[in-house]
């Protein structure tokens, strides 16, 4: 009987030692996974951290802390996916949920807050840059290309690394503005040159004033019959008065001979003969 009790005691002792060893290894795996998971968080490797926290849960499936850490990290990973889909508002909401997880890690909370702050700043900048771009577009539509470029220059000075579509559109709009400005400058230069040429032409004493020649010829041919036809009119420069107005002597051909008819002021149309 005593021998039997001894054997039972020995077996129990062995089991205690064995179970104690297993428990020790489980605790060691749990603690190691939690710590390495937090180290991965510090390195912003959330996928790795998620895997390590899952190992900790497998080691202690009833551990509240490991489950909370895993939940926080999975929310952060979900927020990252939402950002890739340009669903910023939803991502911010998920990060808020990660921050308030009960029994969660303060380290993970800090990372979630940093990500949220970055996203909010992104939204603020996106709104500001889109406002500038819209303003520049409106100015372009109203043909105020210089002011449109001023807004675009202000926009393009910003760091638009995360806003490639806005940067591309702003760059193309500025190129369009510059082309329109160049065309306007060419057109203006042409117009000014034409005005100068017209002014110079008008200043010439023997340049007919608009409509005067036609009115003179109508009078001497159609009304008074001094000359048979317009094709039979010969003009010869005569003199210039103190008003810089030129006078032409007007001749016609009769039997092949030039015959003087009148002289006419080419600026006013006054004539006498």
C-alpha positions as YAML, in Angstrom:
chain: A
units: angstrom
residues:
- id: 1
  name: UNK
  ca: [0.00, 0.00, 0.00]
- id: 2
  name: UNK
  ca: [2.78, 2.40, 0.93]
- id: 3
  name: UNK
  ca: [4.60, 1.47, -2.28]
- id: 4
  name: UNK
  ca: [1.46, 2.21, -4.29]
- id: 5
  name: UNK
  ca: [1.10, 5.64, -2.71]
- id: 6
  name: UNK
  ca: [4.70, 6.40, -3.42]
- id: 7
  name: UNK
  ca: [4.31, 5.58, -7.10]
- id: 8
  name: UNK
  ca: [1.21, 7.81, -7.35]
- id: 9
  name: UNK
  ca: [3.07, 10.66, -5.62]
- id: 10
  name: UNK
  ca: [6.00, 10.31, -8.00]
- id: 11
  name: UNK
  ca: [3.73, 10.35, -11.05]
- id: 12
  name: UNK
  ca: [1.92, 13.44, -9.73]
- id: 13
  name: UNK
  ca: [5.21, 15.20, -9.15]
- id: 14
  name: UNK
  ca: [6.34, 14.42, -12.68]
- id: 15
  name: UNK
  ca: [3.06, 15.75, -14.10]
- id: 16
  name: UNK
  ca: [3.37, 18.95, -12.07]
- id: 17
  name: UNK
  ca: [6.90, 19.46, -13.29]
- id: 18
  name: UNK
  ca: [5.85, 18.74, -16.90]
- id: 19
  name: UNK
  ca: [2.82, 21.00, -16.81]
- id: 20
  name: UNK
  ca: [4.78, 23.70, -15.07]
- id: 21
  name: UNK
  ca: [7.39, 23.53, -17.82]
- id: 22
  name: UNK
  ca: [4.70, 23.83, -20.53]
- id: 23
  name: UNK
  ca: [3.11, 26.78, -18.75]
- id: 24
  name: UNK
  ca: [6.47, 28.47, -18.48]
- id: 25
  name: UNK
  ca: [7.11, 28.05, -22.19]
- id: 26
  name: UNK
  ca: [3.63, 29.37, -23.00]
- id: 27
  name: UNK
  ca: [4.19, 32.44, -20.87]
- id: 28
  name: UNK
  ca: [7.56, 32.98, -22.48]
- id: 29
  name: UNK
  ca: [6.04, 32.73, -26.00]
- id: 30
  name: UNK
  ca: [3.24, 35.12, -25.01]
- id: 31
  name: UNK
  ca: [5.53, 37.75, -23.52]
- id: 32
  name: UNK
  ca: [8.00, 37.47, -26.39]
- id: 33
  name: UNK
  ca: [5.24, 37.90, -28.99]
- id: 34
  name: UNK
  ca: [3.73, 40.90, -27.20]
- id: 35
  name: UNK
  ca: [7.10, 42.62, -26.90]
- id: 36
  name: UNK
  ca: [8.14, 41.90, -30.48]
- id: 37
  name: UNK
  ca: [4.72, 43.10, -31.62]
- id: 38
  name: UNK
  ca: [5.21, 46.41, -29.82]
- id: 39
  name: UNK
  ca: [8.71, 46.67, -31.31]
- id: 40
  name: UNK
  ca: [7.18, 46.21, -34.76]
- id: 41
  name: UNK
  ca: [4.67, 48.98, -33.96]
- id: 42
  name: UNK
  ca: [7.54, 51.29, -33.08]
- id: 43
  name: UNK
  ca: [8.97, 50.55, -36.55]
- id: 44
  name: UNK
  ca: [5.53, 51.19, -38.17]
- id: 45
  name: UNK
  ca: [5.40, 47.56, -39.32]
- id: 46
  name: UNK
  ca: [1.76, 46.97, -38.47]
- id: 47
  name: UNK
  ca: [1.35, 43.81, -40.54]
- id: 48
  name: UNK
  ca: [4.20, 42.15, -38.66]
- id: 49
  name: UNK
  ca: [2.78, 43.37, -35.36]
- id: 50
  name: UNK
  ca: [-0.62, 41.90, -36.24]
- id: 51
  name: UNK
  ca: [0.95, 38.49, -36.82]
- id: 52
  name: UNK
  ca: [2.84, 38.60, -33.54]
- id: 53
  name: UNK
  ca: [-0.24, 39.58, -31.55]
- id: 54
  name: UNK
  ca: [-2.07, 36.64, -33.15]
- id: 55
  name: UNK
  ca: [0.69, 34.35, -31.86]
- id: 56
  name: UNK
  ca: [0.22, 35.85, -28.38]
- id: 57
  name: UNK
  ca: [-3.53, 35.17, -28.60]
- id: 58
  name: UNK
  ca: [-2.87, 31.57, -29.62]
- id: 59
  name: UNK
  ca: [-0.60, 31.22, -26.60]
- id: 60
  name: UNK
  ca: [-3.25, 32.72, -24.31]
- id: 61
  name: UNK
  ca: [-6.59, 32.69, -26.09]
- id: 62
  name: UNK
  ca: [-8.36, 34.34, -23.19]
- id: 63
  name: UNK
  ca: [-5.92, 37.26, -22.85]
- id: 64
  name: UNK
  ca: [-7.73, 40.59, -23.05]
- id: 65
  name: UNK
  ca: [-4.61, 42.65, -23.71]
- id: 66
  name: UNK
  ca: [-3.39, 40.65, -26.70]
- id: 67
  name: UNK
  ca: [-6.88, 40.76, -28.25]
- id: 68
  name: UNK
  ca: [-7.08, 44.51, -27.70]
- id: 69
  name: UNK
  ca: [-3.67, 45.09, -29.28]
- id: 70
  name: UNK
  ca: [-4.61, 42.93, -32.24]
- id: 71
  name: UNK
  ca: [-7.90, 44.79, -32.69]
- id: 72
  name: UNK
  ca: [-6.13, 48.17, -32.65]
- id: 73
  name: UNK
  ca: [-3.59, 47.08, -35.22]
- id: 74
  name: UNK
  ca: [-6.20, 45.55, -37.52]
- id: 75
  name: UNK
  ca: [-8.11, 48.84, -37.47]
- id: 76
  name: UNK
  ca: [-4.95, 50.74, -38.40]
- id: 77
  name: UNK
  ca: [-4.36, 48.33, -41.29]
- id: 78
  name: UNK
  ca: [-7.97, 48.81, -42.40]
- id: 79
  name: UNK
  ca: [-7.51, 52.59, -42.26]
- id: 80
  name: UNK
  ca: [-4.41, 52.26, -44.47]
- id: 81
  name: UNK
  ca: [-6.46, 50.31, -47.04]
- id: 82
  name: UNK
  ca: [-9.18, 52.97, -46.97]
- id: 83
  name: UNK
  ca: [-6.58, 55.68, -47.60]
- id: 84
  name: UNK
  ca: [-5.43, 53.78, -50.71]
- id: 85
  name: UNK
  ca: [-9.04, 53.91, -51.90]
- id: 86
  name: UNK
  ca: [-9.09, 57.66, -51.17]
- id: 87
  name: UNK
  ca: [-11.74, 57.15, -48.48]
- id: 88
  name: UNK
  ca: [-10.13, 59.55, -46.04]
- id: 89
  name: UNK
  ca: [-13.19, 60.28, -43.89]
- id: 90
  name: UNK
  ca: [-13.80, 56.58, -43.34]
- id: 91
  name: UNK
  ca: [-10.13, 56.03, -42.52]
- id: 92
  name: UNK
  ca: [-10.23, 58.78, -39.88]
- id: 93
  name: UNK
  ca: [-13.31, 57.18, -38.30]
- id: 94
  name: UNK
  ca: [-11.59, 53.77, -38.13]
- id: 95
  name: UNK
  ca: [-8.53, 55.36, -36.51]
- id: 96
  name: UNK
  ca: [-10.80, 57.00, -33.93]
- id: 97
  name: UNK
  ca: [-12.17, 53.56, -33.12]
- id: 98
  name: UNK
  ca: [-8.66, 52.19, -32.74]
- id: 99
  name: UNK
  ca: [-7.79, 54.95, -30.28]
- id: 100
  name: UNK
  ca: [-10.66, 54.10, -27.89]
- id: 101
  name: UNK
  ca: [-10.24, 50.31, -27.76]
- id: 102
  name: UNK
  ca: [-10.46, 49.17, -24.13]
- id: 103
  name: UNK
  ca: [-7.26, 47.66, -22.72]
- id: 104
  name: UNK
  ca: [-5.46, 48.94, -25.81]
- id: 105
  name: UNK
  ca: [-1.80, 49.90, -26.04]
- id: 106
  name: UNK
  ca: [-0.83, 53.51, -25.48]
- id: 107
  name: UNK
  ca: [1.93, 53.03, -28.03]
- id: 108
  name: UNK
  ca: [-0.59, 51.93, -30.65]
- id: 109
  name: UNK
  ca: [-2.93, 54.78, -29.65]
- id: 110
  name: UNK
  ca: [-0.08, 57.24, -30.25]
- id: 111
  name: UNK
  ca: [0.55, 55.78, -33.72]
- id: 112
  name: UNK
  ca: [-3.16, 55.93, -34.56]
- id: 113
  name: UNK
  ca: [-3.31, 59.57, -33.47]
- id: 114
  name: UNK
  ca: [-0.27, 60.41, -35.60]
- id: 115
  name: UNK
  ca: [-1.88, 58.78, -38.63]
- id: 116
  name: UNK
  ca: [-5.14, 60.62, -37.98]
- id: 117
  name: UNK
  ca: [-3.33, 63.96, -37.69]
- id: 118
  name: UNK
  ca: [-1.54, 63.26, -40.98]
- id: 119
  name: UNK
  ca: [-4.84, 62.46, -42.72]
- id: 120
  name: UNK
  ca: [-6.55, 65.57, -41.36]
- id: 121
  name: UNK
  ca: [-3.65, 67.70, -42.55]
- id: 122
  name: UNK
  ca: [-3.89, 65.97, -45.94]
- id: 123
  name: UNK
  ca: [-7.58, 66.85, -46.17]
- id: 124
  name: UNK
  ca: [-6.93, 70.45, -45.16]
- id: 125
  name: UNK
  ca: [-4.20, 70.85, -47.78]
- id: 126
  name: UNK
  ca: [-6.26, 69.11, -50.44]
- id: 127
  name: UNK
  ca: [-9.12, 71.52, -49.83]
- id: 128
  name: UNK
  ca: [-6.78, 74.53, -49.89]
- id: 129
  name: UNK
  ca: [-5.06, 73.42, -53.10]
- id: 130
  name: UNK
  ca: [-8.34, 72.62, -54.85]
- id: 131
  name: UNK
  ca: [-9.64, 76.07, -53.89]
- id: 132
  name: UNK
  ca: [-6.60, 77.73, -55.48]
- id: 133
  name: UNK
  ca: [-6.93, 75.57, -58.59]
- id: 134
  name: UNK
  ca: [-10.63, 76.38, -58.95]
- id: 135
  name: UNK
  ca: [-9.90, 80.10, -58.55]
- id: 136
  name: UNK
  ca: [-7.22, 79.86, -61.26]
- id: 137
  name: UNK
  ca: [-9.64, 78.02, -63.55]
- id: 138
  name: UNK
  ca: [-12.30, 80.69, -63.13]
- id: 139
  name: UNK
  ca: [-9.78, 83.42, -63.92]
- id: 140
  name: UNK
  ca: [-8.73, 81.47, -67.01]
- id: 141
  name: UNK
  ca: [-12.36, 81.24, -68.13]
- id: 142
  name: UNK
  ca: [-12.71, 85.00, -67.78]
- id: 143
  name: UNK
  ca: [-9.51, 85.43, -69.86]
- id: 144
  name: UNK
  ca: [-7.60, 86.94, -66.92]
- id: 145
  name: UNK
  ca: [-4.59, 84.77, -67.67]
- id: 146
  name: UNK
  ca: [-2.04, 86.79, -65.68]
- id: 147
  name: UNK
  ca: [-4.02, 86.61, -62.43]
- id: 148
  name: UNK
  ca: [-4.75, 82.95, -63.11]
- id: 149
  name: UNK
  ca: [-1.00, 82.35, -63.32]
- id: 150
  name: UNK
  ca: [-0.49, 84.20, -60.04]
- id: 151
  name: UNK
  ca: [-2.79, 81.70, -58.29]
- id: 152
  name: UNK
  ca: [-1.12, 78.79, -60.07]
- id: 153
  name: UNK
  ca: [2.35, 80.00, -59.03]
- id: 154
  name: UNK
  ca: [1.15, 80.13, -55.44]
- id: 155
  name: UNK
  ca: [-0.19, 76.59, -55.78]
- id: 156
  name: UNK
  ca: [2.85, 75.13, -57.54]
- id: 157
  name: UNK
  ca: [5.20, 76.48, -54.84]
- id: 158
  name: UNK
  ca: [3.59, 74.06, -52.37]
- id: 159
  name: UNK
  ca: [4.78, 70.49, -51.87]
- id: 160
  name: UNK
  ca: [2.35, 68.62, -54.12]
- id: 161
  name: UNK
  ca: [4.03, 65.22, -53.86]
- id: 162
  name: UNK
  ca: [0.83, 63.70, -52.48]
- id: 163
  name: UNK
  ca: [-1.39, 65.64, -54.87]
- id: 164
  name: UNK
  ca: [-0.14, 64.56, -58.30]
- id: 165
  name: UNK
  ca: [-3.50, 65.08, -60.10]
- id: 166
  name: UNK
  ca: [-3.74, 68.66, -58.78]
- id: 167
  name: UNK
  ca: [-0.12, 69.34, -59.74]
- id: 168
  name: UNK
  ca: [-0.61, 67.97, -63.27]
- id: 169
  name: UNK
  ca: [-3.79, 69.99, -63.84]
- id: 170
  name: UNK
  ca: [-2.19, 73.17, -62.50]
- id: 171
  name: UNK
  ca: [0.87, 72.69, -64.72]
- id: 172
  name: UNK
  ca: [-1.26, 72.15, -67.84]
- id: 173
  name: UNK
  ca: [-3.45, 75.15, -67.01]
- id: 174
  name: UNK
  ca: [-0.38, 77.37, -66.63]
- id: 175
  name: UNK
  ca: [0.93, 76.19, -70.01]
- id: 176
  name: UNK
  ca: [-2.45, 77.08, -71.53]
- id: 177
  name: UNK
  ca: [-2.38, 80.49, -69.84]
- id: 178
  name: UNK
  ca: [1.12, 81.18, -71.14]
- id: 179
  name: UNK
  ca: [0.07, 80.26, -74.66]
- id: 180
  name: UNK
  ca: [-2.96, 82.56, -74.44]
- id: 181
  name: UNK
  ca: [-0.82, 85.38, -73.02]
- id: 182
  name: UNK
  ca: [1.66, 84.97, -75.86]
- id: 183
  name: UNK
  ca: [-1.12, 85.05, -78.47]
- id: 184
  name: UNK
  ca: [-2.62, 88.14, -76.85]
- id: 185
  name: UNK
  ca: [0.78, 89.87, -76.87]
- id: 186
  name: UNK
  ca: [1.26, 89.06, -80.57]
- id: 187
  name: UNK
  ca: [-2.24, 90.29, -81.39]
- id: 188
  name: UNK
  ca: [-1.69, 93.49, -79.40]
- id: 189
  name: UNK
  ca: [1.66, 94.13, -81.07]
- id: 190
  name: UNK
  ca: [0.04, 93.61, -84.48]
- id: 191
  name: UNK
  ca: [-2.82, 95.94, -83.60]
- id: 192
  name: UNK
  ca: [-0.42, 98.64, -82.39]
- id: 193
  name: UNK
  ca: [1.67, 98.29, -85.53]
- id: 194
  name: UNK
  ca: [-1.43, 98.63, -87.67]
- id: 195
  name: UNK
  ca: [-2.51, 101.71, -85.73]
- id: 196
  name: UNK
  ca: [0.91, 103.28, -86.15]
- id: 197
  name: UNK
  ca: [0.87, 102.48, -89.85]
- id: 198
  name: UNK
  ca: [-2.61, 103.92, -90.20]
- id: 199
  name: UNK
  ca: [-1.60, 107.02, -88.26]
- id: 200
  name: UNK
  ca: [1.49, 107.46, -90.38]
- id: 201
  name: UNK
  ca: [-0.55, 106.97, -93.50]
- id: 202
  name: UNK
  ca: [-3.18, 109.45, -92.34]
- id: 203
  name: UNK
  ca: [-0.45, 111.96, -91.52]
- id: 204
  name: UNK
  ca: [0.77, 111.89, -95.12]
- id: 205
  name: UNK
  ca: [-0.57, 115.11, -96.75]
- id: 206
  name: UNK
  ca: [-1.49, 113.36, -99.99]
- id: 207
  name: UNK
  ca: [-3.27, 110.41, -98.34]
- id: 208
  name: UNK
  ca: [-6.97, 110.64, -99.03]
- id: 209
  name: UNK
  ca: [-9.18, 110.84, -95.95]
- id: 210
  name: UNK
  ca: [-11.66, 107.95, -95.70]
- id: 211
  name: UNK
  ca: [-14.52, 108.30, -98.21]
- id: 212
  name: UNK
  ca: [-13.35, 111.65, -99.59]
- id: 213
  name: UNK
  ca: [-12.02, 110.39, -102.91]
- id: 214
  name: UNK
  ca: [-15.17, 108.41, -103.64]
- id: 215
  name: UNK
  ca: [-17.37, 111.42, -102.80]
- id: 216
  name: UNK
  ca: [-15.26, 113.76, -104.97]
- id: 217
  name: UNK
  ca: [-15.42, 111.45, -107.98]
- id: 218
  name: UNK
  ca: [-19.19, 111.01, -107.57]
- id: 219
  name: UNK
  ca: [-19.54, 114.80, -107.62]
- id: 220
  name: UNK
  ca: [-17.36, 115.56, -110.65]
- id: 221
  name: UNK
  ca: [-18.54, 112.58, -112.69]
- id: 222
  name: UNK
  ca: [-22.11, 111.71, -111.72]
- id: 223
  name: UNK
  ca: [-23.47, 115.04, -110.46]
- id: 224
  name: UNK
  ca: [-21.67, 117.72, -112.43]
- id: 225
  name: UNK
  ca: [-20.39, 115.83, -115.45]
- id: 226
  name: UNK
  ca: [-17.01, 117.59, -115.44]
- id: 227
  name: UNK
  ca: [-15.39, 114.29, -116.33]
- id: 228
  name: UNK
  ca: [-16.94, 111.50, -118.39]
- id: 229
  name: UNK
  ca: [-15.89, 108.56, -116.23]
- id: 230
  name: UNK
  ca: [-13.80, 107.67, -113.23]
- id: 231
  name: UNK
  ca: [-11.41, 105.77, -115.48]
- id: 232
  name: UNK
  ca: [-10.65, 109.06, -117.19]
- id: 233
  name: UNK
  ca: [-9.43, 110.89, -114.08]
- id: 234
  name: UNK
  ca: [-5.76, 111.85, -113.69]
- id: 235
  name: UNK
  ca: [-4.44, 113.05, -110.30]
- id: 236
  name: UNK
  ca: [-1.24, 115.04, -109.91]
- id: 237
  name: UNK
  ca: [0.18, 116.20, -106.60]
- id: 238
  name: UNK
  ca: [0.00, 119.96, -106.34]
- id: 239
  name: UNK
  ca: [0.60, 121.66, -102.98]
- id: 240
  name: UNK
  ca: [0.25, 121.36, -99.17]
- id: 241
  name: UNK
  ca: [-1.34, 123.98, -96.92]
- id: 242
  name: UNK
  ca: [-0.33, 124.91, -93.34]
- id: 243
  name: UNK
  ca: [-2.68, 122.24, -92.02]
- id: 244
  name: UNK
  ca: [-0.67, 119.51, -93.77]
- id: 245
  name: UNK
  ca: [-3.54, 118.99, -96.21]
- id: 246
  name: UNK
  ca: [-2.52, 118.00, -99.74]
- id: 247
  name: UNK
  ca: [-4.09, 119.28, -102.94]
- id: 248
  name: UNK
  ca: [-4.26, 117.37, -106.18]
- id: 249
  name: UNK
  ca: [-4.59, 118.93, -109.60]
- id: 250
  name: UNK
  ca: [-7.19, 116.91, -111.48]
- id: 251
  name: UNK
  ca: [-7.00, 116.32, -115.25]
- id: 252
  name: UNK
  ca: [-8.95, 114.35, -117.78]
- id: 253
  name: UNK
  ca: [-8.19, 113.21, -121.32]
- id: 254
  name: UNK
  ca: [-9.97, 114.88, -124.20]
- id: 255
  name: UNK
  ca: [-9.00, 113.75, -127.70]
- id: 256
  name: UNK
  ca: [-5.86, 112.24, -126.21]
- id: 257
  name: UNK
  ca: [-4.79, 115.46, -124.55]
- id: 258
  name: UNK
  ca: [-4.61, 116.11, -120.78]
- id: 259
  name: UNK
  ca: [-6.99, 118.89, -119.84]
- id: 260
  name: UNK
  ca: [-6.96, 120.54, -116.43]
- id: 261
  name: UNK
  ca: [-10.33, 120.36, -114.59]
- id: 262
  name: UNK
  ca: [-10.06, 121.31, -110.90]
- id: 263
  name: UNK
  ca: [-7.84, 120.98, -107.86]
- id: 264
  name: UNK
  ca: [-9.08, 119.17, -104.77]
- id: 265
  name: UNK
  ca: [-8.23, 118.95, -101.05]
- id: 266
  name: UNK
  ca: [-7.76, 115.22, -100.43]
- id: 267
  name: UNK
  ca: [-8.53, 115.59, -96.71]
- id: 268
  name: UNK
  ca: [-11.76, 117.61, -96.88]
- id: 269
  name: UNK
  ca: [-12.98, 117.01, -100.47]
- id: 270
  name: UNK
  ca: [-13.23, 120.74, -101.20]
- id: 271
  name: UNK
  ca: [-12.45, 121.43, -104.84]
- id: 272
  name: UNK
  ca: [-12.35, 124.39, -107.20]
- id: 273
  name: UNK
  ca: [-11.71, 124.82, -110.83]
...
